[in-house]
Amino acid sequence: MRRIARAFLAYLRAHVGVMLHYRGEILLWSMWGIINPAVLYAMWSSAAAGSGGGTIAGLDVRGIAAYYFGIMIVGHLTASWDVHQMGYNIRSGNLSPLLLRPLLPLWKSLSENVAYKVTTLVFVVPMWGLFAWLVHPRFEATAWQLALGLVALALAAALNFILSYTVSLIAFWATKLDAMGEIYFGLGMFLGGRLAPLDALPPPLLAAAKVLPFRWIFAFPTELLMGKTPGMTEALAGIAIQLIWFGSVVVVFRFFWNAAVKRYTAVSG
Amino acid sequence: MPQIEIDDLSKTFSVAEREGGFRASVLSVFRRRFRKVSAVDRVSFNVEAGEIVGFLGPNGAGKTTTLKMLAGLLHPTAGSVQVMGHVPWHREPDYLRKISMLMGQRSQMHWDLPALDSFLVHGAVYDIDKAAYKQTLDELVELLDLGNVLKKQVRTLSLGERMKCEICISLLHRPAVLFLDEPTIGVDITMQARIRRFITDYNRKHGATIILTSHYMADVTALCQRIIIIDHGHILFDGSLEALSERLAPFKVIKIDLDRELDGYDLASMGEVLSINHRKVELRVPKHQAAAVTSRLLTDLPVLDLTIEDPPIEDVIATVFKQPRADPVAKADTASPTEGSVSK
């Protein structure tokens, strides 16, 4: 574990160095992370204002502002992109040097992921502040909801990372995985509550969302942080489900990884 | 006991293929054809600790596939390998810490950072003690003359500079076994010579075992006490360069400088005339006739200078590839293989 921690920190420092080198690029990515939920907020708040009761999925305009403010933060801090990246790494042969190292390549990806989130805070925190100042979100979270919300957020980030990485291993069989990356992103948008609050989904989609992990990555921590989750029992049950999902995916990853490496054909180098 | 033991190692790839053109492209959607390609076919050999072995063959012969299996990157289809007591494709961290594979066409460096940052990450990933890291890095920087390169962004380095950095990073953890896949590819002659000297020094100083592939015969002649020639996945020869020349080059090349132009002298009766350029002549003669032909040339012609040489190693190796598959040269060489080597 000490060896992994040392390597992880070294990777993290190097990746922060890379991020700092490409400041313009990460500024644009940060803006994308703001624009997407901001547009959805504008859309749903207009719909709520125009509806008879002034609400959508039980949220009024300031409630929708709080929801999308939360989705903005949760979406950024749980972002994971290995499912888009792995196919390229295999096709280009870039994975080979990583497989020669006495460390799972997953740790390098994790350090890249953390480096991105840490470095972009410089840009996104002021943008989050500007968004909140403009839309006046209404927060009703108590101290315990905030505390458990932060735990849920950390677990959501871990779950999305390992899930995305595990799905990315399909690239060892299919090699070109770009479409899978888009499907994974789309599922998170629809069934994770990013496109619309889950209560606004039609019943079949809501039923699908309940059995898939995406709501535990996006909607659950967002609702907990904005104070929408009613009781502590419900909050703790949600965290337990996150843990079960995380543990299960780790087991699947271990099994899948061994099969994937055995399958690796070191394409083009 | 050999440090590397390879027994009946095979690797078969399944490769999709189709005819060219739009129609074939559409048909392949419904009926995809795969062909089994045997990249490595029942290869067996051993390597002793401290040996430098040249692994030669044309493109697609199976060299890199074999190295990748030895480094644990590829699982074989059949056969067994033990390197320092480890099965490479089990990919135990203890094994990966003891080896290094340098792929000339594949970078281990962070392109966007100075080389020094990649070295620091490497030191941490291999958990190298800080004092040992500093000592090794200082030594490598001096030997490879990397002083003015370390702080430059890797993407801005010349190919030669980058190769030196790749060598440096490959050796930072002092691997006991090195797999070098075309370590001098693309670099100029001066840099090639420098890299060769460095590899020799590393082998001598640390007793490292080295298997290298290269298309540059100068690499092979300068570095390797032993060569293994592979083609179509089969080993064709395993032994020393001298043994290879002895077996496959039963001729000598005689080069003469003359005092005046040839005047109707029948050189062709002496042997195969390779070239006549003003007063310089090159003749290829059977090895057993070399002394007699030399004597006649010296008697008959106004010779200023004369040398007798073995043919270039490229020509000798090309001869290996022309041998019928059923009659591999390795069989002819079993009388004097390098100690510990077995050819099949």
Interface residues (C-beta under 8 A of the other chain):
Chain A: R3 R6 A7 L9 A10 Y11 R13 A14 G17 V18 H21 Y22 G93 N94 S96 P97 L99 L100 R101 P102 L103 V261 K262 Y264 T265 A266 G269
Chain B: F13 K68 A71 G72 L73 L74 H75 W89 R91 P93 D94 L96 R97 I99 S100 M101 M103 Q105 R106 S107 Q108 H110 D112 L113 D117 S118 L120 V121 G123 A124 V125 Y126 D127
